[in-house]
Amino acid sequence: MPCGRFGANAAWLRLAVLTYNVLTALKRLALPPELHSARPKRLRFLIFYTPGKLVHHARRTLLRLARSWNRFGNWRGAIGLLPMPARC
């Protein structure tokens, strides 16, 4: 455990379990079959560490990627399969 205090350890454990569940759902619902057994470090370098820049212009927020969209072939299917957040 990361700390000697019980409350901090309990919070850390709950956060770790939540992260595990979200990554498992992402792998099973949105990613191709060859990434179903991928470990978090591999997912981090393939998907999450993507160079990009958020640009705020004309009341819009855009994501400008450093490389072409073809490099992110896994993302196309994943974005389409993930459920959209509910609007208030």
Backbone atoms as SQL, in Angstrom:
CREATE TABLE atoms (id INTEGER PRIMARY KEY, chain TEXT, resi INTEGER, resn TEXT, atom TEXT, x REAL, y REAL, z REAL);
INSERT INTO atoms VALUES
  (1, 'A', 1, 'MET', 'N', 0.834, -1.180, 0.000),
  (2, 'A', 1, 'MET', 'CA', 0.000, 0.000, 0.000),
  (3, 'A', 1, 'MET', 'C', 0.885, 1.252, 0.000),
  (4, 'A', 2, 'PRO', 'N', 0.386, 2.331, -0.560),
  (5, 'A', 2, 'PRO', 'CA', 1.221, 3.516, -0.729),
  (6, 'A', 2, 'PRO', 'C', 1.445, 4.336, 0.534),
  (7, 'A', 3, 'CYS', 'N', 0.688, 4.096, 1.594),
  (8, 'A', 3, 'CYS', 'CA', 0.759, 4.992, 2.746),
  (9, 'A', 3, 'CYS', 'C', 0.502, 4.193, 4.019),
  (10, 'A', 4, 'GLY', 'N', 0.786, 4.782, 5.147),
  (11, 'A', 4, 'GLY', 'CA', 0.542, 4.128, 6.413),
  (12, 'A', 4, 'GLY', 'C', -0.836, 4.420, 6.993),
  (13, 'A', 5, 'ARG', 'N', -1.568, 5.339, 6.378),
  (14, 'A', 5, 'ARG', 'CA', -2.892, 5.702, 6.895),
  (15, 'A', 5, 'ARG', 'C', -3.977, 4.870, 6.217),
  (16, 'A', 6, 'PHE', 'N', -4.907, 4.396, 6.990),
  (17, 'A', 6, 'PHE', 'CA', -5.947, 3.506, 6.478),
  (18, 'A', 6, 'PHE', 'C', -6.837, 4.189, 5.450),
  (19, 'A', 7, 'GLY', 'N', -7.262, 5.414, 5.713),
  (20, 'A', 7, 'GLY', 'CA', -8.150, 6.120, 4.802),
  (21, 'A', 7, 'GLY', 'C', -7.509, 6.385, 3.448),
  (22, 'A', 8, 'ALA', 'N', -6.248, 6.753, 3.455),
  (23, 'A', 8, 'ALA', 'CA', -5.539, 7.005, 2.199),
  (24, 'A', 8, 'ALA', 'C', -5.390, 5.715, 1.404),
  (25, 'A', 9, 'ASN', 'N', -5.089, 4.616, 2.090),
  (26, 'A', 9, 'ASN', 'CA', -4.973, 3.330, 1.411),
  (27, 'A', 9, 'ASN', 'C', -6.308, 2.885, 0.827),
  (28, 'A', 10, 'ALA', 'N', -7.391, 3.114, 1.544),
  (29, 'A', 10, 'ALA', 'CA', -8.716, 2.736, 1.049),
  (30, 'A', 10, 'ALA', 'C', -9.073, 3.545, -0.190),
  (31, 'A', 11, 'ALA', 'N', -8.773, 4.837, -0.183),
  (32, 'A', 11, 'ALA', 'CA', -9.050, 5.674, -1.351),
  (33, 'A', 11, 'ALA', 'C', -8.197, 5.237, -2.538),
  (34, 'A', 12, 'TRP', 'N', -6.928, 4.937, -2.310),
  (35, 'A', 12, 'TRP', 'CA', -6.043, 4.479, -3.376),
  (36, 'A', 12, 'TRP', 'C', -6.545, 3.169, -3.976),
  (37, 'A', 13, 'LEU', 'N', -6.981, 2.250, -3.130),
  (38, 'A', 13, 'LEU', 'CA', -7.471, 0.965, -3.608),
  (39, 'A', 13, 'LEU', 'C', -8.745, 1.137, -4.439),
  (40, 'A', 14, 'ARG', 'N', -9.654, 1.977, -3.994),
  (41, 'A', 14, 'ARG', 'CA', -10.870, 2.220, -4.772),
  (42, 'A', 14, 'ARG', 'C', -10.563, 2.853, -6.118),
  (43, 'A', 15, 'LEU', 'N', -9.631, 3.772, -6.152),
  (44, 'A', 15, 'LEU', 'CA', -9.234, 4.397, -7.404),
  (45, 'A', 15, 'LEU', 'C', -8.583, 3.380, -8.339),
  (46, 'A', 16, 'ALA', 'N', -7.766, 2.491, -7.805),
  (47, 'A', 16, 'ALA', 'CA', -7.131, 1.454, -8.614),
  (48, 'A', 16, 'ALA', 'C', -8.168, 0.497, -9.196),
  (49, 'A', 17, 'VAL', 'N', -9.163, 0.118, -8.415),
  (50, 'A', 17, 'VAL', 'CA', -10.213, -0.779, -8.900),
  (51, 'A', 17, 'VAL', 'C', -11.052, -0.092, -9.969),
  (52, 'A', 18, 'LEU', 'N', -11.376, 1.167, -9.772),
  (53, 'A', 18, 'LEU', 'CA', -12.137, 1.926, -10.764),
  (54, 'A', 18, 'LEU', 'C', -11.360, 2.036, -12.080),
  (55, 'A', 19, 'THR', 'N', -10.074, 2.319, -11.998),
  (56, 'A', 19, 'THR', 'CA', -9.239, 2.409, -13.193),
  (57, 'A', 19, 'THR', 'C', -9.180, 1.078, -13.920),
  (58, 'A', 20, 'TYR', 'N', -9.032, -0.005, -13.185),
  (59, 'A', 20, 'TYR', 'CA', -9.000, -1.336, -13.791),
  (60, 'A', 20, 'TYR', 'C', -10.302, -1.621, -14.523),
  (61, 'A', 21, 'ASN', 'N', -11.428, -1.292, -13.918),
  (62, 'A', 21, 'ASN', 'CA', -12.726, -1.550, -14.544),
  (63, 'A', 21, 'ASN', 'C', -12.924, -0.719, -15.808),
  (64, 'A', 22, 'VAL', 'N', -12.502, 0.533, -15.790),
  (65, 'A', 22, 'VAL', 'CA', -12.646, 1.396, -16.971),
  (66, 'A', 22, 'VAL', 'C', -11.758, 0.891, -18.102),
  (67, 'A', 23, 'LEU', 'N', -10.527, 0.500, -17.806),
  (68, 'A', 23, 'LEU', 'CA', -9.640, -0.015, -18.847),
  (69, 'A', 23, 'LEU', 'C', -10.152, -1.335, -19.414),
  (70, 'A', 24, 'THR', 'N', -10.702, -2.202, -18.565),
  (71, 'A', 24, 'THR', 'CA', -11.253, -3.466, -19.043),
  (72, 'A', 24, 'THR', 'C', -12.455, -3.222, -19.950),
  (73, 'A', 25, 'ALA', 'N', -13.318, -2.306, -19.578),
  (74, 'A', 25, 'ALA', 'CA', -14.468, -1.982, -20.426),
  (75, 'A', 25, 'ALA', 'C', -14.020, -1.379, -21.744),
  (76, 'A', 26, 'LEU', 'N', -13.032, -0.510, -21.726),
  (77, 'A', 26, 'LEU', 'CA', -12.511, 0.082, -22.950),
  (78, 'A', 26, 'LEU', 'C', -11.961, -0.997, -23.873),
  (79, 'A', 27, 'LYS', 'N', -11.201, -1.922, -23.317),
  (80, 'A', 27, 'LYS', 'CA', -10.616, -2.980, -24.141),
  (81, 'A', 27, 'LYS', 'C', -11.687, -3.867, -24.748),
  (82, 'A', 28, 'ARG', 'N', -12.689, -4.229, -23.979),
  (83, 'A', 28, 'ARG', 'CA', -13.701, -5.164, -24.469),
  (84, 'A', 28, 'ARG', 'C', -14.722, -4.515, -25.397),
  (85, 'A', 29, 'LEU', 'N', -15.050, -3.259, -25.178),
  (86, 'A', 29, 'LEU', 'CA', -16.084, -2.608, -25.967),
  (87, 'A', 29, 'LEU', 'C', -15.559, -1.913, -27.218),
  (88, 'A', 30, 'ALA', 'N', -14.391, -1.314, -27.137),
  (89, 'A', 30, 'ALA', 'CA', -14.008, -0.406, -28.197),
  (90, 'A', 30, 'ALA', 'C', -12.740, -0.773, -28.956),
  (91, 'A', 31, 'LEU', 'N', -11.856, -1.533, -28.384),
  (92, 'A', 31, 'LEU', 'CA', -10.588, -1.791, -29.059),
  (93, 'A', 31, 'LEU', 'C', -10.625, -3.081, -29.857),
  (94, 'A', 32, 'PRO', 'N', -9.786, -3.210, -30.874),
  (95, 'A', 32, 'PRO', 'CA', -9.764, -4.424, -31.683),
  (96, 'A', 32, 'PRO', 'C', -9.303, -5.632, -30.872),
  (97, 'A', 33, 'PRO', 'N', -9.597, -6.845, -31.351),
  (98, 'A', 33, 'PRO', 'CA', -9.278, -8.057, -30.580),
  (99, 'A', 33, 'PRO', 'C', -7.808, -8.223, -30.233),
  (100, 'A', 34, 'GLU', 'N', -6.898, -7.729, -31.054),
  (101, 'A', 34, 'GLU', 'CA', -5.478, -7.908, -30.731),
  (102, 'A', 34, 'GLU', 'C', -5.044, -7.077, -29.522),
  (103, 'A', 35, 'LEU', 'N', -5.861, -6.117, -29.100),
  (104, 'A', 35, 'LEU', 'CA', -5.531, -5.313, -27.917),
  (105, 'A', 35, 'LEU', 'C', -6.316, -5.744, -26.673),
  (106, 'A', 36, 'HIS', 'N', -7.095, -6.817, -26.753),
  (107, 'A', 36, 'HIS', 'CA', -7.868, -7.262, -25.592),
  (108, 'A', 36, 'HIS', 'C', -6.984, -7.717, -24.450),
  (109, 'A', 37, 'SER', 'N', -5.817, -8.240, -24.762),
  (110, 'A', 37, 'SER', 'CA', -4.920, -8.697, -23.698),
  (111, 'A', 37, 'SER', 'C', -3.805, -7.692, -23.416),
  (112, 'A', 38, 'ALA', 'N', -3.912, -6.490, -23.959),
  (113, 'A', 38, 'ALA', 'CA', -2.877, -5.475, -23.772),
  (114, 'A', 38, 'ALA', 'C', -2.842, -5.006, -22.325),
  (115, 'A', 39, 'ARG', 'N', -1.648, -4.804, -21.847),
  (116, 'A', 39, 'ARG', 'CA', -1.477, -4.288, -20.490),
  (117, 'A', 39, 'ARG', 'C', -1.603, -2.766, -20.509),
  (118, 'A', 40, 'PRO', 'N', -1.868, -2.154, -19.362),
  (119, 'A', 40, 'PRO', 'CA', -2.057, -0.699, -19.325),
  (120, 'A', 40, 'PRO', 'C', -0.885, 0.102, -19.889),
  (121, 'A', 41, 'LYS', 'N', 0.338, -0.373, -19.695),
  (122, 'A', 41, 'LYS', 'CA', 1.488, 0.364, -20.211),
  (123, 'A', 41, 'LYS', 'C', 1.466, 0.409, -21.737),
  (124, 'A', 42, 'ARG', 'N', 1.096, -0.697, -22.373),
  (125, 'A', 42, 'ARG', 'CA', 1.017, -0.723, -23.830),
  (126, 'A', 42, 'ARG', 'C', -0.091, 0.199, -24.331),
  (127, 'A', 43, 'LEU', 'N', -1.244, 0.176, -23.671),
  (128, 'A', 43, 'LEU', 'CA', -2.335, 1.077, -24.054),
  (129, 'A', 43, 'LEU', 'C', -1.935, 2.532, -23.878),
  (130, 'A', 44, 'ARG', 'N', -1.188, 2.795, -22.837),
  (131, 'A', 44, 'ARG', 'CA', -0.753, 4.162, -22.571),
  (132, 'A', 44, 'ARG', 'C', 0.099, 4.686, -23.711),
  (133, 'A', 45, 'PHE', 'N', 1.031, 3.870, -24.200),
  (134, 'A', 45, 'PHE', 'CA', 1.910, 4.334, -25.263),
  (135, 'A', 45, 'PHE', 'C', 1.245, 4.296, -26.636),
  (136, 'A', 46, 'LEU', 'N', 0.289, 3.405, -26.868),
  (137, 'A', 46, 'LEU', 'CA', -0.383, 3.338, -28.159),
  (138, 'A', 46, 'LEU', 'C', -1.466, 4.399, -28.314),
  (139, 'A', 47, 'ILE', 'N', -2.201, 4.651, -27.254),
  (140, 'A', 47, 'ILE', 'CA', -3.399, 5.470, -27.379),
  (141, 'A', 47, 'ILE', 'C', -3.329, 6.752, -26.573),
  (142, 'A', 48, 'PHE', 'N', -3.051, 6.653, -25.296),
  (143, 'A', 48, 'PHE', 'CA', -3.203, 7.800, -24.418),
  (144, 'A', 48, 'PHE', 'C', -2.111, 8.848, -24.588),
  (145, 'A', 49, 'TYR', 'N', -0.893, 8.451, -24.924),
  (146, 'A', 49, 'TYR', 'CA', 0.196, 9.412, -25.101),
  (147, 'A', 49, 'TYR', 'C', 0.279, 9.821, -26.568),
  (148, 'A', 50, 'THR', 'N', -0.707, 10.520, -27.022),
  (149, 'A', 50, 'THR', 'CA', -0.761, 10.977, -28.396),
  (150, 'A', 50, 'THR', 'C', -0.460, 12.469, -28.416),
  (151, 'A', 51, 'PRO', 'N', 0.544, 12.880, -29.182),
  (152, 'A', 51, 'PRO', 'CA', 0.847, 14.307, -29.206),
  (153, 'A', 51, 'PRO', 'C', -0.267, 15.089, -29.903),
  (154, 'A', 52, 'GLY', 'N', -0.751, 16.084, -29.226),
  (155, 'A', 52, 'GLY', 'CA', -1.808, 16.919, -29.776),
  (156, 'A', 52, 'GLY', 'C', -1.898, 18.220, -29.002),
  (157, 'A', 53, 'LYS', 'N', -2.720, 19.113, -29.499),
  (158, 'A', 53, 'LYS', 'CA', -2.873, 20.417, -28.864),
  (159, 'A', 53, 'LYS', 'C', -4.334, 20.816, -28.921),
  (160, 'A', 54, 'LEU', 'N', -4.882, 21.245, -27.786),
  (161, 'A', 54, 'LEU', 'CA', -6.243, 21.766, -27.754),
  (162, 'A', 54, 'LEU', 'C', -6.215, 23.239, -28.142),
  (163, 'A', 55, 'VAL', 'N', -7.037, 23.582, -29.119),
  (164, 'A', 55, 'VAL', 'CA', -7.086, 24.952, -29.628),
  (165, 'A', 55, 'VAL', 'C', -8.491, 25.487, -29.393),
  (166, 'A', 56, 'HIS', 'N', -8.586, 26.634, -28.740),
  (167, 'A', 56, 'HIS', 'CA', -9.857, 27.319, -28.524),
  (168, 'A', 56, 'HIS', 'C', -9.929, 28.481, -29.511),
  (169, 'A', 57, 'HIS', 'N', -10.893, 28.396, -30.431),
  (170, 'A', 57, 'HIS', 'CA', -11.013, 29.427, -31.459),
  (171, 'A', 57, 'HIS', 'C', -12.471, 29.523, -31.882),
  (172, 'A', 58, 'ALA', 'N', -12.984, 30.727, -31.944),
  (173, 'A', 58, 'ALA', 'CA', -14.336, 31.000, -32.423),
  (174, 'A', 58, 'ALA', 'C', -15.376, 30.166, -31.680),
  (175, 'A', 59, 'ARG', 'N', -15.284, 30.155, -30.372),
  (176, 'A', 59, 'ARG', 'CA', -16.212, 29.438, -29.497),
  (177, 'A', 59, 'ARG', 'C', -16.214, 27.928, -29.728),
  (178, 'A', 60, 'ARG', 'N', -15.161, 27.415, -30.274),
  (179, 'A', 60, 'ARG', 'CA', -15.040, 25.982, -30.506),
  (180, 'A', 60, 'ARG', 'C', -13.738, 25.499, -29.901),
  (181, 'A', 61, 'THR', 'N', -13.732, 24.254, -29.509),
  (182, 'A', 61, 'THR', 'CA', -12.517, 23.617, -29.025),
  (183, 'A', 61, 'THR', 'C', -12.157, 22.519, -30.000),
  (184, 'A', 62, 'LEU', 'N', -10.960, 22.581, -30.538),
  (185, 'A', 62, 'LEU', 'CA', -10.489, 21.614, -31.517),
  (186, 'A', 62, 'LEU', 'C', -9.262, 20.896, -30.986),
  (187, 'A', 63, 'LEU', 'N', -9.091, 19.674, -31.418),
  (188, 'A', 63, 'LEU', 'CA', -7.898, 18.906, -31.086),
  (189, 'A', 63, 'LEU', 'C', -7.060, 18.795, -32.349),
  (190, 'A', 64, 'ARG', 'N', -5.878, 19.370, -32.321),
  (191, 'A', 64, 'ARG', 'CA', -4.977, 19.287, -33.461),
  (192, 'A', 64, 'ARG', 'C', -3.946, 18.221, -33.160),
  (193, 'A', 65, 'LEU', 'N', -3.929, 17.190, -33.983),
  (194, 'A', 65, 'LEU', 'CA', -2.999, 16.079, -33.803),
  (195, 'A', 65, 'LEU', 'C', -1.702, 16.371, -34.539),
  (196, 'A', 66, 'ALA', 'N', -0.600, 15.900, -33.952),
  (197, 'A', 66, 'ALA', 'CA', 0.705, 16.161, -34.539),
  (198, 'A', 66, 'ALA', 'C', 0.953, 15.302, -35.773),
  (199, 'A', 67, 'ARG', 'N', 0.272, 14.180, -35.880),
  (200, 'A', 67, 'ARG', 'CA', 0.452, 13.293, -37.024),
  (201, 'A', 67, 'ARG', 'C', -0.861, 13.142, -37.770),
  (202, 'A', 68, 'SER', 'N', -0.814, 12.436, -38.884),
  (203, 'A', 68, 'SER', 'CA', -2.016, 12.283, -39.691),
  (204, 'A', 68, 'SER', 'C', -3.020, 11.365, -39.003),
  (205, 'A', 69, 'TRP', 'N', -4.280, 11.474, -39.420),
  (206, 'A', 69, 'TRP', 'CA', -5.363, 10.690, -38.828),
  (207, 'A', 69, 'TRP', 'C', -5.201, 9.205, -39.145),
  (208, 'A', 70, 'ASN', 'N', -4.484, 8.854, -40.205),
  (209, 'A', 70, 'ASN', 'CA', -4.301, 7.450, -40.573),
  (210, 'A', 70, 'ASN', 'C', -3.547, 6.670, -39.508),
  (211, 'A', 71, 'ARG', 'N', -2.702, 7.342, -38.737),
  (212, 'A', 71, 'ARG', 'CA', -1.953, 6.665, -37.684),
  (213, 'A', 71, 'ARG', 'C', -2.877, 6.172, -36.579),
  (214, 'A', 72, 'PHE', 'N', -4.035, 6.794, -36.456),
  (215, 'A', 72, 'PHE', 'CA', -4.948, 6.476, -35.376),
  (216, 'A', 72, 'PHE', 'C', -6.109, 5.616, -35.860),
  (217, 'A', 73, 'GLY', 'N', -5.803, 4.600, -36.625),
  (218, 'A', 73, 'GLY', 'CA', -6.827, 3.692, -37.148),
  (219, 'A', 73, 'GLY', 'C', -7.600, 2.986, -36.048),
  (220, 'A', 74, 'ASN', 'N', -6.945, 2.656, -34.948),
  (221, 'A', 74, 'ASN', 'CA', -7.627, 2.006, -33.827),
  (222, 'A', 74, 'ASN', 'C', -8.644, 2.940, -33.183),
  (223, 'A', 75, 'TRP', 'N', -8.387, 4.235, -33.239),
  (224, 'A', 75, 'TRP', 'CA', -9.284, 5.195, -32.609),
  (225, 'A', 75, 'TRP', 'C', -10.605, 5.300, -33.340),
  (226, 'A', 76, 'ARG', 'N', -10.593, 5.198, -34.662),
  (227, 'A', 76, 'ARG', 'CA', -11.825, 5.382, -35.434),
  (228, 'A', 76, 'ARG', 'C', -12.909, 4.430, -34.969),
  (229, 'A', 77, 'GLY', 'N', -12.593, 3.149, -34.899),
  (230, 'A', 77, 'GLY', 'CA', -13.576, 2.173, -34.449),
  (231, 'A', 77, 'GLY', 'C', -13.929, 2.350, -32.988),
  (232, 'A', 78, 'ALA', 'N', -12.930, 2.685, -32.173),
  (233, 'A', 78, 'ALA', 'CA', -13.157, 2.832, -30.738),
  (234, 'A', 78, 'ALA', 'C', -14.089, 3.999, -30.437),
  (235, 'A', 79, 'ILE', 'N', -13.911, 5.099, -31.115),
  (236, 'A', 79, 'ILE', 'CA', -14.763, 6.269, -30.864),
  (237, 'A', 79, 'ILE', 'C', -16.200, 5.975, -31.254),
  (238, 'A', 80, 'GLY', 'N', -16.390, 5.240, -32.330),
  (239, 'A', 80, 'GLY', 'CA', -17.743, 4.907, -32.766),
  (240, 'A', 80, 'GLY', 'C', -18.446, 3.926, -31.846),
  (241, 'A', 81, 'LEU', 'N', -17.692, 3.065, -31.167),
  (242, 'A', 81, 'LEU', 'CA', -18.300, 2.052, -30.301),
  (243, 'A', 81, 'LEU', 'C', -18.565, 2.539, -28.886),
  (244, 'A', 82, 'LEU', 'N', -17.879, 3.578, -28.450),
  (245, 'A', 82, 'LEU', 'CA', -18.089, 4.059, -27.085),
  (246, 'A', 82, 'LEU', 'C', -19.411, 4.815, -26.983),
  (247, 'A', 83, 'PRO', 'N', -20.134, 4.636, -25.880),
  (248, 'A', 83, 'PRO', 'CA', -21.394, 5.373, -25.723),
  (249, 'A', 83, 'PRO', 'C', -21.115, 6.859, -25.474),
  (250, 'A', 84, 'MET', 'N', -21.975, 7.673, -26.010),
  (251, 'A', 84, 'MET', 'CA', -21.846, 9.117, -25.817),
  (252, 'A', 84, 'MET', 'C', -22.369, 9.490, -24.432),
  (253, 'A', 85, 'PRO', 'N', -21.771, 10.480, -23.782),
  (254, 'A', 85, 'PRO', 'CA', -22.262, 10.908, -22.470),
  (255, 'A', 85, 'PRO', 'C', -23.657, 11.518, -22.584),
  (256, 'A', 86, 'ALA', 'N', -24.447, 11.345, -21.543),
  (257, 'A', 86, 'ALA', 'CA', -25.804, 11.901, -21.531),
  (258, 'A', 86, 'ALA', 'C', -25.745, 13.412, -21.381),
  (259, 'A', 87, 'ARG', 'N', -26.615, 14.101, -22.075),
  (260, 'A', 87, 'ARG', 'CA', -26.688, 15.557, -21.976),
  (261, 'A', 87, 'ARG', 'C', -27.729, 15.933, -20.939),
  (262, 'A', 88, 'CYS', 'N', -27.470, 17.000, -20.239),
  (263, 'A', 88, 'CYS', 'CA', -28.387, 17.467, -19.200),
  (264, 'A', 88, 'CYS', 'C', -29.532, 18.255, -19.793);
